[in-house]
């Protein structure tokens, strides 16, 4: 039985969504555009090869167009779904992906996939055309866009895996992994690596087996026996993801993560957590007692919105706590966010 917790409603307001850009110093757009032009001029001076120029040109074109497609939906919460393109509709994992897409769409989330068949198709069937987005990779086999997203304005076609993988992680607020091949494993480990190293803000990562399935359970054994036992990762890193064979539990894991916590941002070398519920002084003291090991200097304190957050105007009414994070123990930071959600979420008012 999944414990039901209070979380944000499906009809989220602007203050309920996560930003996707986090910079502590605001650089003007014309300056950034000029820097891109200067880089192009330097390529000419460097005598860059035609092959290198083709890669850069194509990558820039792909990203520019993709950003244009995603921009209208930046404040709409989204989940990326990874999984095999070869899973047939009659397979239990396909049905799981369909149920997951349906549940997330019902919560007001859009579903982003690689736009192919199998698990990707199932998630889009569940979410429906309106709540689906796709980033299709052009391959000579098995990767035509599925019938749900094909010819939709929210579908982007890409040549390079690296531009596609950037969008899968940059533009979303959660990741769900279903059984898949080399690509799914690659995408799963890369997402974990980016979160573990702080190159991507912490977000929920759920690994979903079919009911009674062993794909992710056996993967979990590998992680524990070959990575954790050899001290190649830390115990706390296991907090960065969840393995389950229950779709409802997977959805609840994602929704609970954003029940109190909203987003994070570094401002003047301090990590700021934006919260839907203001913690009292006693709870902040508890955070300092239990998570002092990740505070590089000073203490965790409540703070007001900073002027450098002016580009996140829609989040200005949220409560905030801030501290000098050591930027190493991301698993511990996830545990801290979980505690905030569990404890403050119980006191959150009904919406």
N, C-alpha and C positions, 0 to 999 in steps of 0.2 A: 504494500500500500504506500503510495507516494504521499508524503506530508504536504498538504496544501498550505501555501503561504501567500501572503498578500503581495501583489506586484502590480506594476503599472498596467493600466487598461490598454486595450487594443487601439482605442482612438487617442493616441499619444499627442501631447502638445509639443511645441518646439523645445521646451525645456526638458523633455523626456528623452531626447536623442543625443547620441554621441557625436562630437566633432571628429573629423578624420585628419586634421592637421594640428600639430602641436609644436609651436615654436615660441621660445621665450623672448625673441627679439623680432619685431615686426619690420619686414623689409617691403618697401613699396613695390607694387606690381611692375611699373615701368622699369625700375632698376633690375628686377629679375629677368624681364624680357630682354633688356640690354645685355645682361650677362650671357644669355643664351646666344645672342647674336655674336658677341665677342668670342665665345667658344667656337662657333662656326668659322669665324675668321682665323682663329688659331689653327684649326684643322688644315686650312689652306696653306698657312705658313709652315706647318709641320710637314707638309707633303704627304698627308695621309693617303693610304692606298685606296683605290676605287672600292675594294671589298669592304674595308673598314667604313668608308663613307656610306656605302649602301646599307650596312647594318644600322649605323646611327640614324640615317635618314628614315629608314623604314620604322625603326623603334620609336622615333620622335613622332612620326605621322600616326602610328598606332595609338600611342599614349594620348596625343592631342585629341584624337577623335573619341577615344574611350572616355577621357575626362569630360568631354562635351556631353556624351550620352549619360554619364553618371551624375553630372552636376545637378540636374533638377531633383534628384533623389537623395542628395547628400544627407539631408536631415530625416530621412526615412530609414528606420532600422532594417538591417538586412542580415541574412545568414547565408554563408557559403555551404553548399552541400557537395562533398566529394564522394566518389564511388565508381564502381566499374561500369563501363559502357556496354559490357557484354551480359549483364544480368537480365534474363528474360522476364516479361511481365508476370508470369506465373510463379516466379521465385518469391519466397517469403521476404527476402531482403528488399525486393522491388516494392512489395506491399508496405513494408516498413517505411521506405522513403516516401511513398505516396502519403501515408498517414502523417509523417513528420511535416511534409510540405503543407498539408491541409491544416494541421494544428498551428504552425507558425503563421500562416496567412490569416488564420482566425484571430491571432494575437496582434495583427496589424503589421507583421514583418514581411518584407519581400524576400524571395528565395533566389539566390544567385547560384548558377551551376555552369559547368563547361558546355552546356547546351546540347550534349549528345544524347544517346539512348541510355538504356539500362537505368541505373540509379538516378542519373541526372534527369531523365525523362520522367521517372516516377515522382520525383520531388516537384517537378513543374506541373505534372498532372494534378497533384494534390493542391498546389498553391494556386493554380489557375493562371491564365495568360496575364491578367492585370497585375498580379503580384509576383510575376516571374521576370528575371533578368538572366542574360546569358553572355558568356565570353567564349566563343567557339574557336578552337584551334584548327587550322587548315592542315589536314593530313590526307595522304592518298588512300586511306582506308578508315572505316568504322567511326567517322566523326562528322557526319552530316548533322545539321541542327535538327533537334526533335520537332515533332509537329506542333507542340504547344508554343514554342518560342520562334519557330522559323518565320522569317520575314517580318518579325516584330521590330519596332523602333528601339526596343530595349536590348537588342542583340548586337554584339560587336564581334566581328571576325578578325582574328589575329594570326600572324605568321609565327611569332616567337613565343615559346613557352615562358620565357622570363618576364615578358610584358604581361602575359596572361596571369602568371602567378602573383605578380605585384597587385593586380586588380582584385584577385581573389582574397587577399589579406588586407589591403589598404582600405577598400571600400565597404567593409562589413563590420559587424559588431559581434559575430559569433561564427564558429565553424563546426559543422557536423560531418563526421567521417563514417561512411558505410564500407562494407567489404569491397576491396578493389585490388588492382594489380600494382605494378611498379609505380604508375603515376600517382595512385592514391597514397601509397607509402611515402613517396617523395613529397607530396603536398602536405601530408600529415606531419612528417618530421621537420619539414621546413617551417611550417606554422609554429610548431613547438619550439624550434630553435629561435625564431624571431621573438616569440613571447619570452622565452627563458633568458634571452640576452638583452631584453628591453628595446629591441629594434622595432617592436610593434607593441602598442599598449596592451595590457592584459585584457583578455576577453575569454568567454567560455569556449572550451573545446570539448565536444562530446564525441565519443566513439561508439557507434550504435551497431550491435549485433542483431541478427534475426532472433526471434524468441528461442532460447535454448542454444543459440549459436556459439561457436568457439573461436571465430576469427579474431576478434579483439581481445578475448580472454587469453588466447595463446600469445598474442602480441604483448599483452600486459606481463605475462610470465617471462617473455624474452627481455622486456625492459627491466624487470626486477632482478632476474638472474644474471643477465649478461651486462647490463649497464649499472644498475644500482649496487649489486653485490661486488662489482669490480671497482666501485667508487668513481665511475665515469660520469655519474650524475649524483645529485643530492636527494635525500629523502623528501625534502620539501618540493622538489620538482614534480613529484607525483601529484601534487595538488593542482597542477596546471591543466589537467584534463580529467575527464570522467569516462569510465567504460560502463555501458549498460546495454541490456537487450530490451528495454522498456521505452517505447516512444514517449509516453507521458512523462517518464522520469527525465528523459533528455530535454524535453521542452521546458519542464519545470526548472531544470538546472540553468538554462539560459535566462528564463524570466526572473528567477530568484536573484541572479547575479546583478540585475539592474533594478531590483526592488527599492534599494536605498542608494547604492552607488550609481553615479551617472557617468562620470568620465574623469580623466586625469590629464594634467598638463604641468610641464616644468616652467616655473616662473622665477627668474633670478636665482637659479640653481636649487630652488626648492620644488619638491613635488607637491602639487596641489590636487587633492581629491575633492571633486564636486559631488555633493550628496543631496538627496531629496528630503532628508530628515536631519535636523540639527542635533548633534550629540550634546549631552550635558557635560559639565566639567568632570563629573565622576567617571563618565565613560571615557573621556579623553585621557584621564589619569590611568585608567585601566589599559588603554592602548599603549601608553608609555611603559607601563610595567611589563606587558606581555610581548611587545614588539620593539623594545629598546635596542635589540641586537641589529636592527636594520636602519637605525637612526645614526647617521655619521657624526652629527654634532647637534647640540641643542636638544629640543624636545618637539613632540607632536603637539601642535596648538591649533585652536580655531583661528580662522583668518577671514578677512573680508575680500571681496573681489578686487583684483589688481588691475591697474590701468592697462597693463600689457595683455589683458584678456579682452580687450575691446572688440576684437574680431569674433569673439564668442558672446556677443551681446545677448543672444537668446538664452544664455545660461547664467545671466548675472544675478538672478534671484535665488539661485541655489546656495545652500550652506557649503562651507569649505573647511577642510583641515589641511595643514601643510607641515612639511618637515624636510630636513636634509636627508634624503634617501641615499643609501650606499650604492644603489644601482647594480647590485650584485644578486641579492637574494629575492628574485622575482617570485619564487614559490612562496616565500614568507609573506611577501606583499599580497599575494593572492589569498593566503590564509587570513590576513588582516581584513581584506575586503569581505571575505566570507563572514567573519565575525561581525563586522559592521552591518551587513545585511541581515544576519540571523538575529542579532540583538535589537537593533533599531527598527528592523522591519516589523517586529512584534508590536511596536508602539506606533507604527505609521497609521495615520488616519485613513479610513476607507475613502476611495475616490468616487 
